[in-house]
Amino acid sequence: MKHPPRRLRRLLIAAGAVGALTLGVLTALPTTNAMAATGCSVTYTTNSWSGGFTASVTITNVGDALNGWTLGFTFPDSGQRLTQGWSATWSQSGASVTARNMSWNGSLATGASTNIGFNGSFTGANPSPTSFSLNGTVCTGSTSPTTPPPTTPPPTTPPPTTPPPTGQTPVAVNGQLRVCGVNLCNQYGRPIQLRGMSTHGIQWFGQCYNDASLDALATDWRSDLFRIAMYVQEEGYETDPTGFTNRVNTLVEEATERGMYAMIDFHTLTPGDPMHNLQRARTFFAAVSARHAAKNNVIYEITNEPNGVSWSTIKNYAEQVIPVIRANDPDAVIVVGTRAWSSLGVSEGANHTEIANDPVNASNIMYAFHFYAASHKDNYRAEVERAAARLPLFVTEFGTVDYTGDGAADLTSSGQWLDLLDRLKIGYANWTFSDKAEGSAALRPGTCNGSNYTGTSVLTTSGAFMRERIRTPDNFPTS
């Protein structure tokens, strides 16, 4: 059977939080020796609700390498209090707050960053701090424009004092996820990154998703995430709504049995206007959210790659579909596609500000970003870096090859992309866990006709690269 090539995709950028304070660099006065001056850069972002807020703090060392650090700042309002922190040892005395490194993030090479955070309360105003110091060096800066905050607080479950037992699945460790600030956070309120694989169209490659292949994905690849790509057109859902809904439900159950997170992808591509499928989306998401409402491992991606339409059209679609899911599943994370093939408009000359200035009116959502490493490089990565301070981003699809989904794997660009996503704790799903005869497929052609999916002998260049990246330890934070 001939399968249509992937449409042109370019990069998307999303990232986000609400209320950002970007602090510039202040270096110490020169000394008499030749060592580099100490310096630091801090970005402080917040999400607020009535009487409470979450703060995310990214520290960048721009001076000599550090082996141990202490961050200090002062709350501007006397009613602001630290209530729970993570990724550092936090303390407050009066209005002064101190964060000291943990054992695993105390070493900061020159140019290296680490992210820490806390929940807080306030009784008056909730202004952002305007001065931070790192090991005695002051980092100063100015407040960036902010957008209205969400109204739903983050989870407040106290973190455990000991790490989870080894061998637990990603879902067993992290539990119910939610968006906090610009991050995806686990049940302990700690930012995490999910790494995994996407199916190809289940109407074409359904034979690739069986007990043996999913066992390999969960145990050999050690994947956190399984994205289920259900095309709506192109011989997909519209041809058999009941049958495709059942197929998706079965694959969600299979992922659940193996302790992986399942992302249900409503794979719209042609036509690019999501409103064309609005009623289908309402019907489909009403069914699957009712089926899986009691699960804590399901993420909903409500439109894959909108194209040829404005952000306002996509936002309108999202604000009609999200309530359908929320009626059954009020806690699940929902991912919204963005214009120009989920490039946040970048592929049509726009950038992330069109979303940041007019976000979807819903809580606990993220925005999709897609890239193909051989086609989308430094300028796209730079925009992701900028956007990541303002919007919560999930890379729900990317390839190691060019925008067609084919060609040679560009492992240099792919490595640069994944290094960036790792540093920003942005989750991702690689396209694709299939044996299609194209460069982006992880499995060699014909693999899905057999029963062996483990090891590297069945993998393409792209598959071997992705398996090696995904199977490295997650080290999910729980304290």
Solvent accessible surface area in square Angstrom, and as a share of the most:
residue,aa,sasa,rsa
1,M,171,0.76
2,K,181,0.77
3,H,36,0.16
4,P,53,0.33
5,P,101,0.64
6,R,11,0.04
7,R,107,0.39
8,L,47,0.23
9,R,0,0.00
10,R,84,0.31
11,L,0,0.00
12,L,0,0.00
13,I,0,0.00
14,A,0,0.00
15,A,3,0.02
16,G,0,0.00
17,A,7,0.05
18,V,26,0.15
19,G,15,0.15
20,A,10,0.08
21,L,1,0.01
22,T,72,0.42
23,L,1,0.00
24,G,35,0.34
25,V,81,0.46
26,L,83,0.41
27,T,74,0.43
28,A,46,0.36
29,L,155,0.77
30,P,123,0.77
31,T,92,0.54
32,T,152,0.88
33,N,88,0.45
34,A,109,0.84
35,M,129,0.57
36,A,66,0.51
37,A,41,0.32
38,T,43,0.25
39,G,1,0.01
40,C,0,0.00
41,S,26,0.17
42,V,1,0.00
43,T,34,0.20
44,Y,3,0.01
45,T,7,0.04
46,T,19,0.11
47,N,17,0.09
48,S,23,0.15
49,W,46,0.16
50,S,113,0.73
51,G,35,0.34
52,G,4,0.04
53,F,1,0.00
54,T,5,0.03
55,A,0,0.00
56,S,10,0.07
57,V,0,0.00
58,T,46,0.27
59,I,0,0.00
60,T,33,0.19
61,N,0,0.00
62,V,54,0.31
63,G,1,0.01
64,D,36,0.19
65,A,73,0.57
66,L,28,0.14
67,N,140,0.72
68,G,26,0.25
69,W,6,0.02
70,T,46,0.27
71,L,0,0.00
72,G,19,0.18
73,F,10,0.04
74,T,75,0.44
75,F,4,0.02
76,P,70,0.44
77,D,35,0.18
78,S,110,0.71
79,G,14,0.13
80,Q,2,0.01
81,R,110,0.40
82,L,33,0.16
83,T,85,0.49
84,Q,31,0.14
85,G,21,0.21
86,W,9,0.03
87,S,6,0.04
88,A,9,0.07
89,T,81,0.47
90,W,32,0.11
91,S,53,0.34
92,Q,39,0.17
93,S,88,0.57
94,G,57,0.55
95,A,37,0.29
96,S,59,0.38
97,V,2,0.01
98,T,33,0.19
99,A,0,0.00
100,R,123,0.45
101,N,42,0.21
102,M,51,0.23
103,S,116,0.75
104,W,155,0.54
105,N,11,0.06
106,G,5,0.05
107,S,83,0.54
108,L,7,0.04
109,A,62,0.48
110,T,89,0.52
111,G,49,0.47
112,A,32,0.25
113,S,30,0.19
114,T,17,0.10
115,N,36,0.18
116,I,0,0.00
117,G,0,0.00
118,F,0,0.00
119,N,8,0.04
120,G,5,0.04
121,S,37,0.24
122,F,36,0.15
123,T,126,0.73
124,G,52,0.50
125,A,59,0.46
126,N,39,0.20
127,P,53,0.33
128,S,32,0.20
129,P,0,0.00
130,T,86,0.50
131,S,53,0.34
132,F,1,0.00
133,S,32,0.20
134,L,3,0.02
135,N,72,0.37
136,G,68,0.65
137,T,18,0.10
138,V,60,0.34
139,C,0,0.00
140,T,67,0.39
141,G,37,0.35
142,S,82,0.53
143,T,80,0.47
144,S,37,0.24
145,P,117,0.74
146,T,83,0.48
147,T,28,0.16
148,P,109,0.69
149,P,67,0.42
150,P,42,0.26
151,T,117,0.68
152,T,55,0.32
153,P,57,0.36
154,P,15,0.10
155,P,29,0.18
156,T,95,0.55
157,T,70,0.41
158,P,103,0.65
159,P,37,0.23
160,P,46,0.29
161,T,132,0.77
162,T,92,0.54
163,P,109,0.69
164,P,43,0.27
165,P,90,0.57
166,T,138,0.80
167,G,81,0.78
168,Q,75,0.34
169,T,51,0.30
170,P,22,0.14
171,V,20,0.11
172,A,57,0.44
173,V,12,0.07
174,N,0,0.00
175,G,5,0.05
176,Q,62,0.28
177,L,3,0.02
178,R,41,0.15
179,V,18,0.10
180,C,8,0.05
181,G,5,0.05
182,V,26,0.15
183,N,9,0.05
184,L,5,0.02
185,C,0,0.00
186,N,0,0.00
187,Q,57,0.25
188,Y,36,0.14
189,G,3,0.03
190,R,3,0.01
191,P,6,0.04
192,I,2,0.01
193,Q,25,0.11
194,L,0,0.00
195,R,18,0.06
196,G,0,0.00
197,M,0,0.00
198,S,0,0.00
199,T,0,0.00
200,H,1,0.00
201,G,0,0.00
202,I,5,0.02
203,Q,31,0.14
204,W,20,0.07
205,F,13,0.05
206,G,36,0.35
207,Q,91,0.40
208,C,0,0.00
209,Y,19,0.07
210,N,53,0.27
211,D,86,0.45
212,A,40,0.31
213,S,0,0.00
214,L,1,0.00
215,D,64,0.33
216,A,1,0.01
217,L,0,0.00
218,A,19,0.15
219,T,100,0.58
220,D,21,0.11
221,W,0,0.00
222,R,120,0.44
223,S,1,0.01
224,D,1,0.00
225,L,0,0.00
226,F,0,0.00
227,R,0,0.00
228,I,0,0.00
229,A,0,0.00
230,M,0,0.00
231,Y,5,0.02
232,V,0,0.00
233,Q,19,0.08
234,E,45,0.20
235,E,93,0.42
236,G,0,0.00
237,Y,5,0.02
238,E,70,0.32
239,T,88,0.51
240,D,62,0.32
241,P,63,0.40
242,T,95,0.55
243,G,19,0.18
244,F,5,0.02
245,T,17,0.10
246,N,82,0.42
247,R,106,0.39
248,V,0,0.00
249,N,9,0.05
250,T,75,0.43
251,L,16,0.08
252,V,0,0.00
253,E,50,0.22
254,E,38,0.17
255,A,0,0.00
256,T,48,0.28
257,E,134,0.60
258,R,40,0.15
259,G,8,0.08
260,M,1,0.00
261,Y,1,0.00
262,A,0,0.00
263,M,0,0.00
264,I,0,0.00
265,D,0,0.00
266,F,0,0.00
267,H,1,0.00
268,T,2,0.01
269,L,6,0.03
270,T,47,0.27
271,P,53,0.33
272,G,10,0.10
273,D,48,0.25
274,P,1,0.01
275,M,60,0.27
276,H,101,0.45
277,N,1,0.00
278,L,22,0.11
279,Q,113,0.50
280,R,80,0.29
281,A,0,0.00
282,R,79,0.29
283,T,75,0.44
284,F,1,0.00
285,F,0,0.00
286,A,39,0.30
287,A,45,0.35
288,V,0,0.00
289,S,0,0.00
290,A,62,0.48
291,R,122,0.45
292,H,0,0.00
293,A,36,0.28
294,A,110,0.85
295,K,44,0.19
296,N,62,0.32
297,N,3,0.01
298,V,6,0.03
299,I,3,0.02
300,Y,0,0.00
301,E,0,0.00
302,I,0,0.00
303,T,0,0.00
304,N,0,0.00
305,E,0,0.00
306,P,1,0.01
307,N,16,0.08
308,G,68,0.66
309,V,28,0.16
310,S,54,0.35
311,W,12,0.04
312,S,69,0.44
313,T,37,0.21
314,I,0,0.00
315,K,38,0.16
316,N,70,0.36
317,Y,0,0.00
318,A,0,0.00
319,E,58,0.26
320,Q,53,0.24
321,V,0,0.00
322,I,5,0.03
323,P,73,0.46
324,V,34,0.20
325,I,0,0.00
326,R,48,0.18
327,A,88,0.68
328,N,55,0.28
329,D,6,0.03
330,P,90,0.57
331,D,72,0.37
332,A,3,0.02
333,V,3,0.02
334,I,0,0.00
335,V,0,0.00
336,V,0,0.00
337,G,0,0.00
338,T,0,0.00
339,R,40,0.15
340,A,0,0.00
341,W,39,0.14
342,S,0,0.00
343,S,0,0.00
344,L,0,0.00
345,G,0,0.00
346,V,28,0.16
347,S,16,0.10
348,E,81,0.36
349,G,74,0.71
350,A,25,0.19
351,N,62,0.32
352,H,13,0.06
353,T,47,0.27
354,E,45,0.20
355,I,0,0.00
356,A,3,0.03
357,N,104,0.53
358,D,57,0.29
359,P,50,0.31
360,V,7,0.04
361,N,132,0.67
362,A,36,0.28
363,S,34,0.22
364,N,14,0.07
365,I,12,0.06
366,M,4,0.02
367,Y,6,0.02
368,A,0,0.00
369,F,0,0.00
370,H,0,0.00
371,F,0,0.00
372,Y,0,0.00
373,A,0,0.00
374,A,33,0.26
375,S,43,0.28
376,H,4,0.02
377,K,82,0.35
378,D,100,0.52
379,N,106,0.54
380,Y,23,0.09
381,R,26,0.09
382,A,44,0.34
383,E,14,0.06
384,V,0,0.00
385,E,70,0.32
386,R,138,0.50
387,A,0,0.00
388,A,13,0.10
389,A,30,0.24
390,R,58,0.21
391,L,9,0.04
392,P,15,0.10
393,L,3,0.02
394,F,1,0.01
395,V,0,0.00
396,T,0,0.00
397,E,0,0.00
398,F,0,0.00
399,G,0,0.00
400,T,0,0.00
401,V,0,0.00
402,D,45,0.23
403,Y,89,0.34
404,T,50,0.29
405,G,0,0.00
406,D,63,0.32
407,G,38,0.37
408,A,90,0.69
409,A,25,0.20
410,D,33,0.17
411,L,71,0.35
412,T,101,0.59
413,S,3,0.02
414,S,0,0.00
415,G,14,0.13
416,Q,86,0.38
417,W,0,0.00
418,L,0,0.00
419,D,81,0.42
420,L,14,0.07
421,L,0,0.00
422,D,52,0.27
423,R,117,0.43
424,L,40,0.20
425,K,71,0.30
426,I,9,0.04
427,G,4,0.04
428,Y,1,0.00
429,A,0,0.00
430,N,0,0.00
431,W,0,0.00
432,T,0,0.00
433,F,0,0.00
434,S,0,0.00
435,D,14,0.07
436,K,29,0.12
437,A,86,0.67
438,E,22,0.10
439,G,22,0.21
440,S,0,0.00
441,A,0,0.00
442,A,0,0.00
443,L,0,0.00
444,R,127,0.46
445,P,88,0.55
446,G,39,0.37
447,T,17,0.10
448,C,8,0.05
449,N,131,0.67
450,G,45,0.44
451,S,92,0.60
452,N,80,0.41
453,Y,3,0.01
454,T,68,0.40
455,G,26,0.25
456,T,77,0.45
457,S,87,0.56
458,V,19,0.11
459,L,3,0.01
460,T,27,0.16
461,T,87,0.51
462,S,2,0.01
463,G,0,0.00
464,A,38,0.29
465,F,35,0.15
466,M,0,0.00
467,R,27,0.10
468,E,101,0.45
469,R,54,0.20
470,I,1,0.01
471,R,53,0.19
472,T,60,0.35
473,P,102,0.64
474,D,47,0.24
475,N,130,0.66
476,F,28,0.12
477,P,22,0.14
478,T,8,0.04
479,S,50,0.32
